[in-house]
Amino acid sequence: MEVAEAIKSRSEDTNHQVGAVVVNSDEENLIVSTGYNGMARNIPHISDVLDSRKEKLDWICHAEENALHNAARCGISTKGCSLYVTKFPCFRCMLAMIQAGIKRVYTTDTEYWENDPVDIGAKRKKWLLRNGYLYVEAPNHDDFKLESIIGGKAA
């Protein structure tokens, strides 16, 4: 998590900096990729985009997406890996993680992303987590405190 916290400082988004780190199996725990929320590679900083919430959501690549894309760009498999992220993932990022073979996500965030445009209220996220074999470890989040986890799924 300390690496994810450091990575997020690279983000140009002054309202919500997010960092993500992908590590291989728990036995080795080696960093295989990192990402932060920001513009796509080679796209210049556009102040108007970052200043408008709606435009920003359309243009910014999320930290989790960037970490997964960076691994793919280098030919690194994320199958069976864990992803550490500083903010609870949005619905689209959870789909991407499941598709990329991520088995575990760890965050110290305390709540779901309230303004997730795909999943306001987190109803879809909760269903996806119950059925998508994505283990969430979020010790500060009421739905995922360790005592409420049964078989890797929220009780």
C-alpha positions in Angstrom: 0.0 0.0 0.0 2.9 2.3 0.7 4.0 2.0 -3.0 0.4 2.7 -4.2 0.4 5.8 -2.0 3.6 7.0 -3.5 2.5 6.2 -7.1 -0.7 8.2 -6.7 1.4 11.4 -6.4 2.1 11.1 -10.1 -1.5 11.9 -10.9 -2.4 15.3 -12.3 -5.9 15.1 -10.8 -5.7 17.4 -7.8 -9.1 16.3 -6.4 -8.7 12.5 -6.4 -5.2 11.1 -6.8 -5.3 7.3 -7.0 -2.4 4.8 -7.2 -2.5 1.0 -8.0 0.2 -1.7 -7.8 -0.1 -5.2 -9.2 2.0 -7.9 -7.4 2.4 -11.5 -8.3 1.5 -14.5 -6.1 1.4 -13.9 -2.4 4.4 -16.0 -1.8 6.7 -13.7 -3.9 4.7 -10.5 -3.7 6.9 -8.9 -6.4 5.7 -5.7 -8.1 4.8 -6.5 -11.8 3.1 -3.2 -12.7 1.9 0.1 -11.4 -0.6 2.8 -12.4 -2.1 6.1 -11.4 -5.2 8.0 -12.6 -4.4 10.3 -15.5 -4.5 10.9 -19.2 -3.6 8.2 -21.6 0.0 7.8 -22.7 1.2 10.7 -25.0 -2.0 12.7 -24.4 -1.0 16.2 -23.1 -2.4 17.6 -19.8 -5.6 19.5 -20.7 -6.7 21.8 -17.8 -10.3 22.0 -19.1 -10.6 18.3 -18.9 -9.3 18.0 -15.3 -11.3 21.0 -14.2 -14.6 19.5 -15.3 -15.8 16.4 -13.4 -17.9 15.1 -16.3 -15.1 15.6 -18.8 -12.5 14.1 -16.4 -14.6 10.9 -16.0 -14.7 10.5 -19.8 -11.0 11.1 -20.4 -9.0 9.9 -17.3 -7.7 6.4 -17.2 -8.2 4.9 -13.7 -5.2 3.7 -11.8 -6.3 0.1 -11.9 -6.8 0.3 -15.7 -3.4 1.9 -16.1 -1.7 -0.8 -14.0 -3.4 -3.6 -16.0 -2.7 -1.9 -19.4 1.0 -1.3 -18.4 1.4 -5.0 -17.6 -0.2 -6.0 -20.9 2.0 -3.5 -22.8 5.1 -5.2 -21.4 3.7 -8.7 -21.9 3.3 -9.5 -18.2 0.5 -11.8 -17.2 -1.7 -10.6 -14.3 -3.4 -14.0 -13.9 -3.5 -14.9 -10.2 -2.0 -11.5 -9.1 -3.2 -9.1 -6.4 -3.9 -5.5 -6.9 -3.4 -2.8 -4.2 -5.3 0.4 -4.8 -5.7 3.6 -2.7 -9.4 4.0 -3.6 -12.2 1.4 -3.7 -12.4 0.3 -7.4 -15.3 1.3 -9.6 -17.5 -1.2 -11.4 -15.6 -1.0 -14.7 -12.2 -1.5 -13.0 -13.6 -4.5 -11.2 -14.7 -6.0 -14.5 -11.2 -5.3 -15.9 -9.6 -6.9 -12.9 -11.7 -10.0 -13.2 -11.1 -10.2 -17.0 -7.3 -9.8 -16.4 -7.2 -12.7 -13.9 -6.7 -10.6 -10.7 -7.7 -12.8 -7.8 -7.4 -10.3 -4.9 -7.8 -6.6 -4.4 -6.6 -4.8 -1.3 -7.6 -1.2 -0.4 -7.6 0.8 2.8 -10.5 2.9 1.5 -13.5 3.1 3.9 -16.4 3.2 1.3 -17.5 2.5 -2.2 -16.9 5.2 -4.8 -20.1 7.2 -4.2 -20.3 8.7 -7.7 -19.5 5.7 -9.8 -21.5 6.5 -13.0 -22.0 2.8 -13.8 -23.0 1.8 -10.3 -24.5 4.4 -8.0 -25.3 2.8 -4.7 -22.8 -0.1 -5.3 -25.6 -2.7 -6.0 -23.8 -4.0 -9.1 -20.4 -4.1 -7.3 -21.8 -6.2 -4.5 -23.3 -8.7 -7.0 -20.1 -8.8 -9.1 -18.0 -9.4 -6.0 -20.2 -12.3 -4.9 -20.1 -13.9 -8.3 -16.8 -12.8 -9.9 -14.3 -14.6 -7.7 -12.5 -11.4 -6.8 -11.5 -11.5 -3.2 -11.6 -8.1 -1.5 -9.5 -7.3 1.5 -10.6 -3.8 2.8 -10.1 -3.8 6.6 -11.4 -0.2 6.9 -14.6 -0.8 4.9 -17.7 -1.8 6.8 -18.8 -4.4 4.2 -15.3 -6.1 4.2 -14.0 -6.0 7.7 -12.2 -9.3 8.3 -14.8 -10.7 10.6 -17.5 -10.3 7.9 -15.6 -12.3 5.2 -16.8 -15.8 4.6 -14.9 -17.7 1.9 -13.6 -14.6 0.3 -17.0 -13.1 -0.1 -18.8 -10.4 2.0 -21.3 -12.0 4.3 
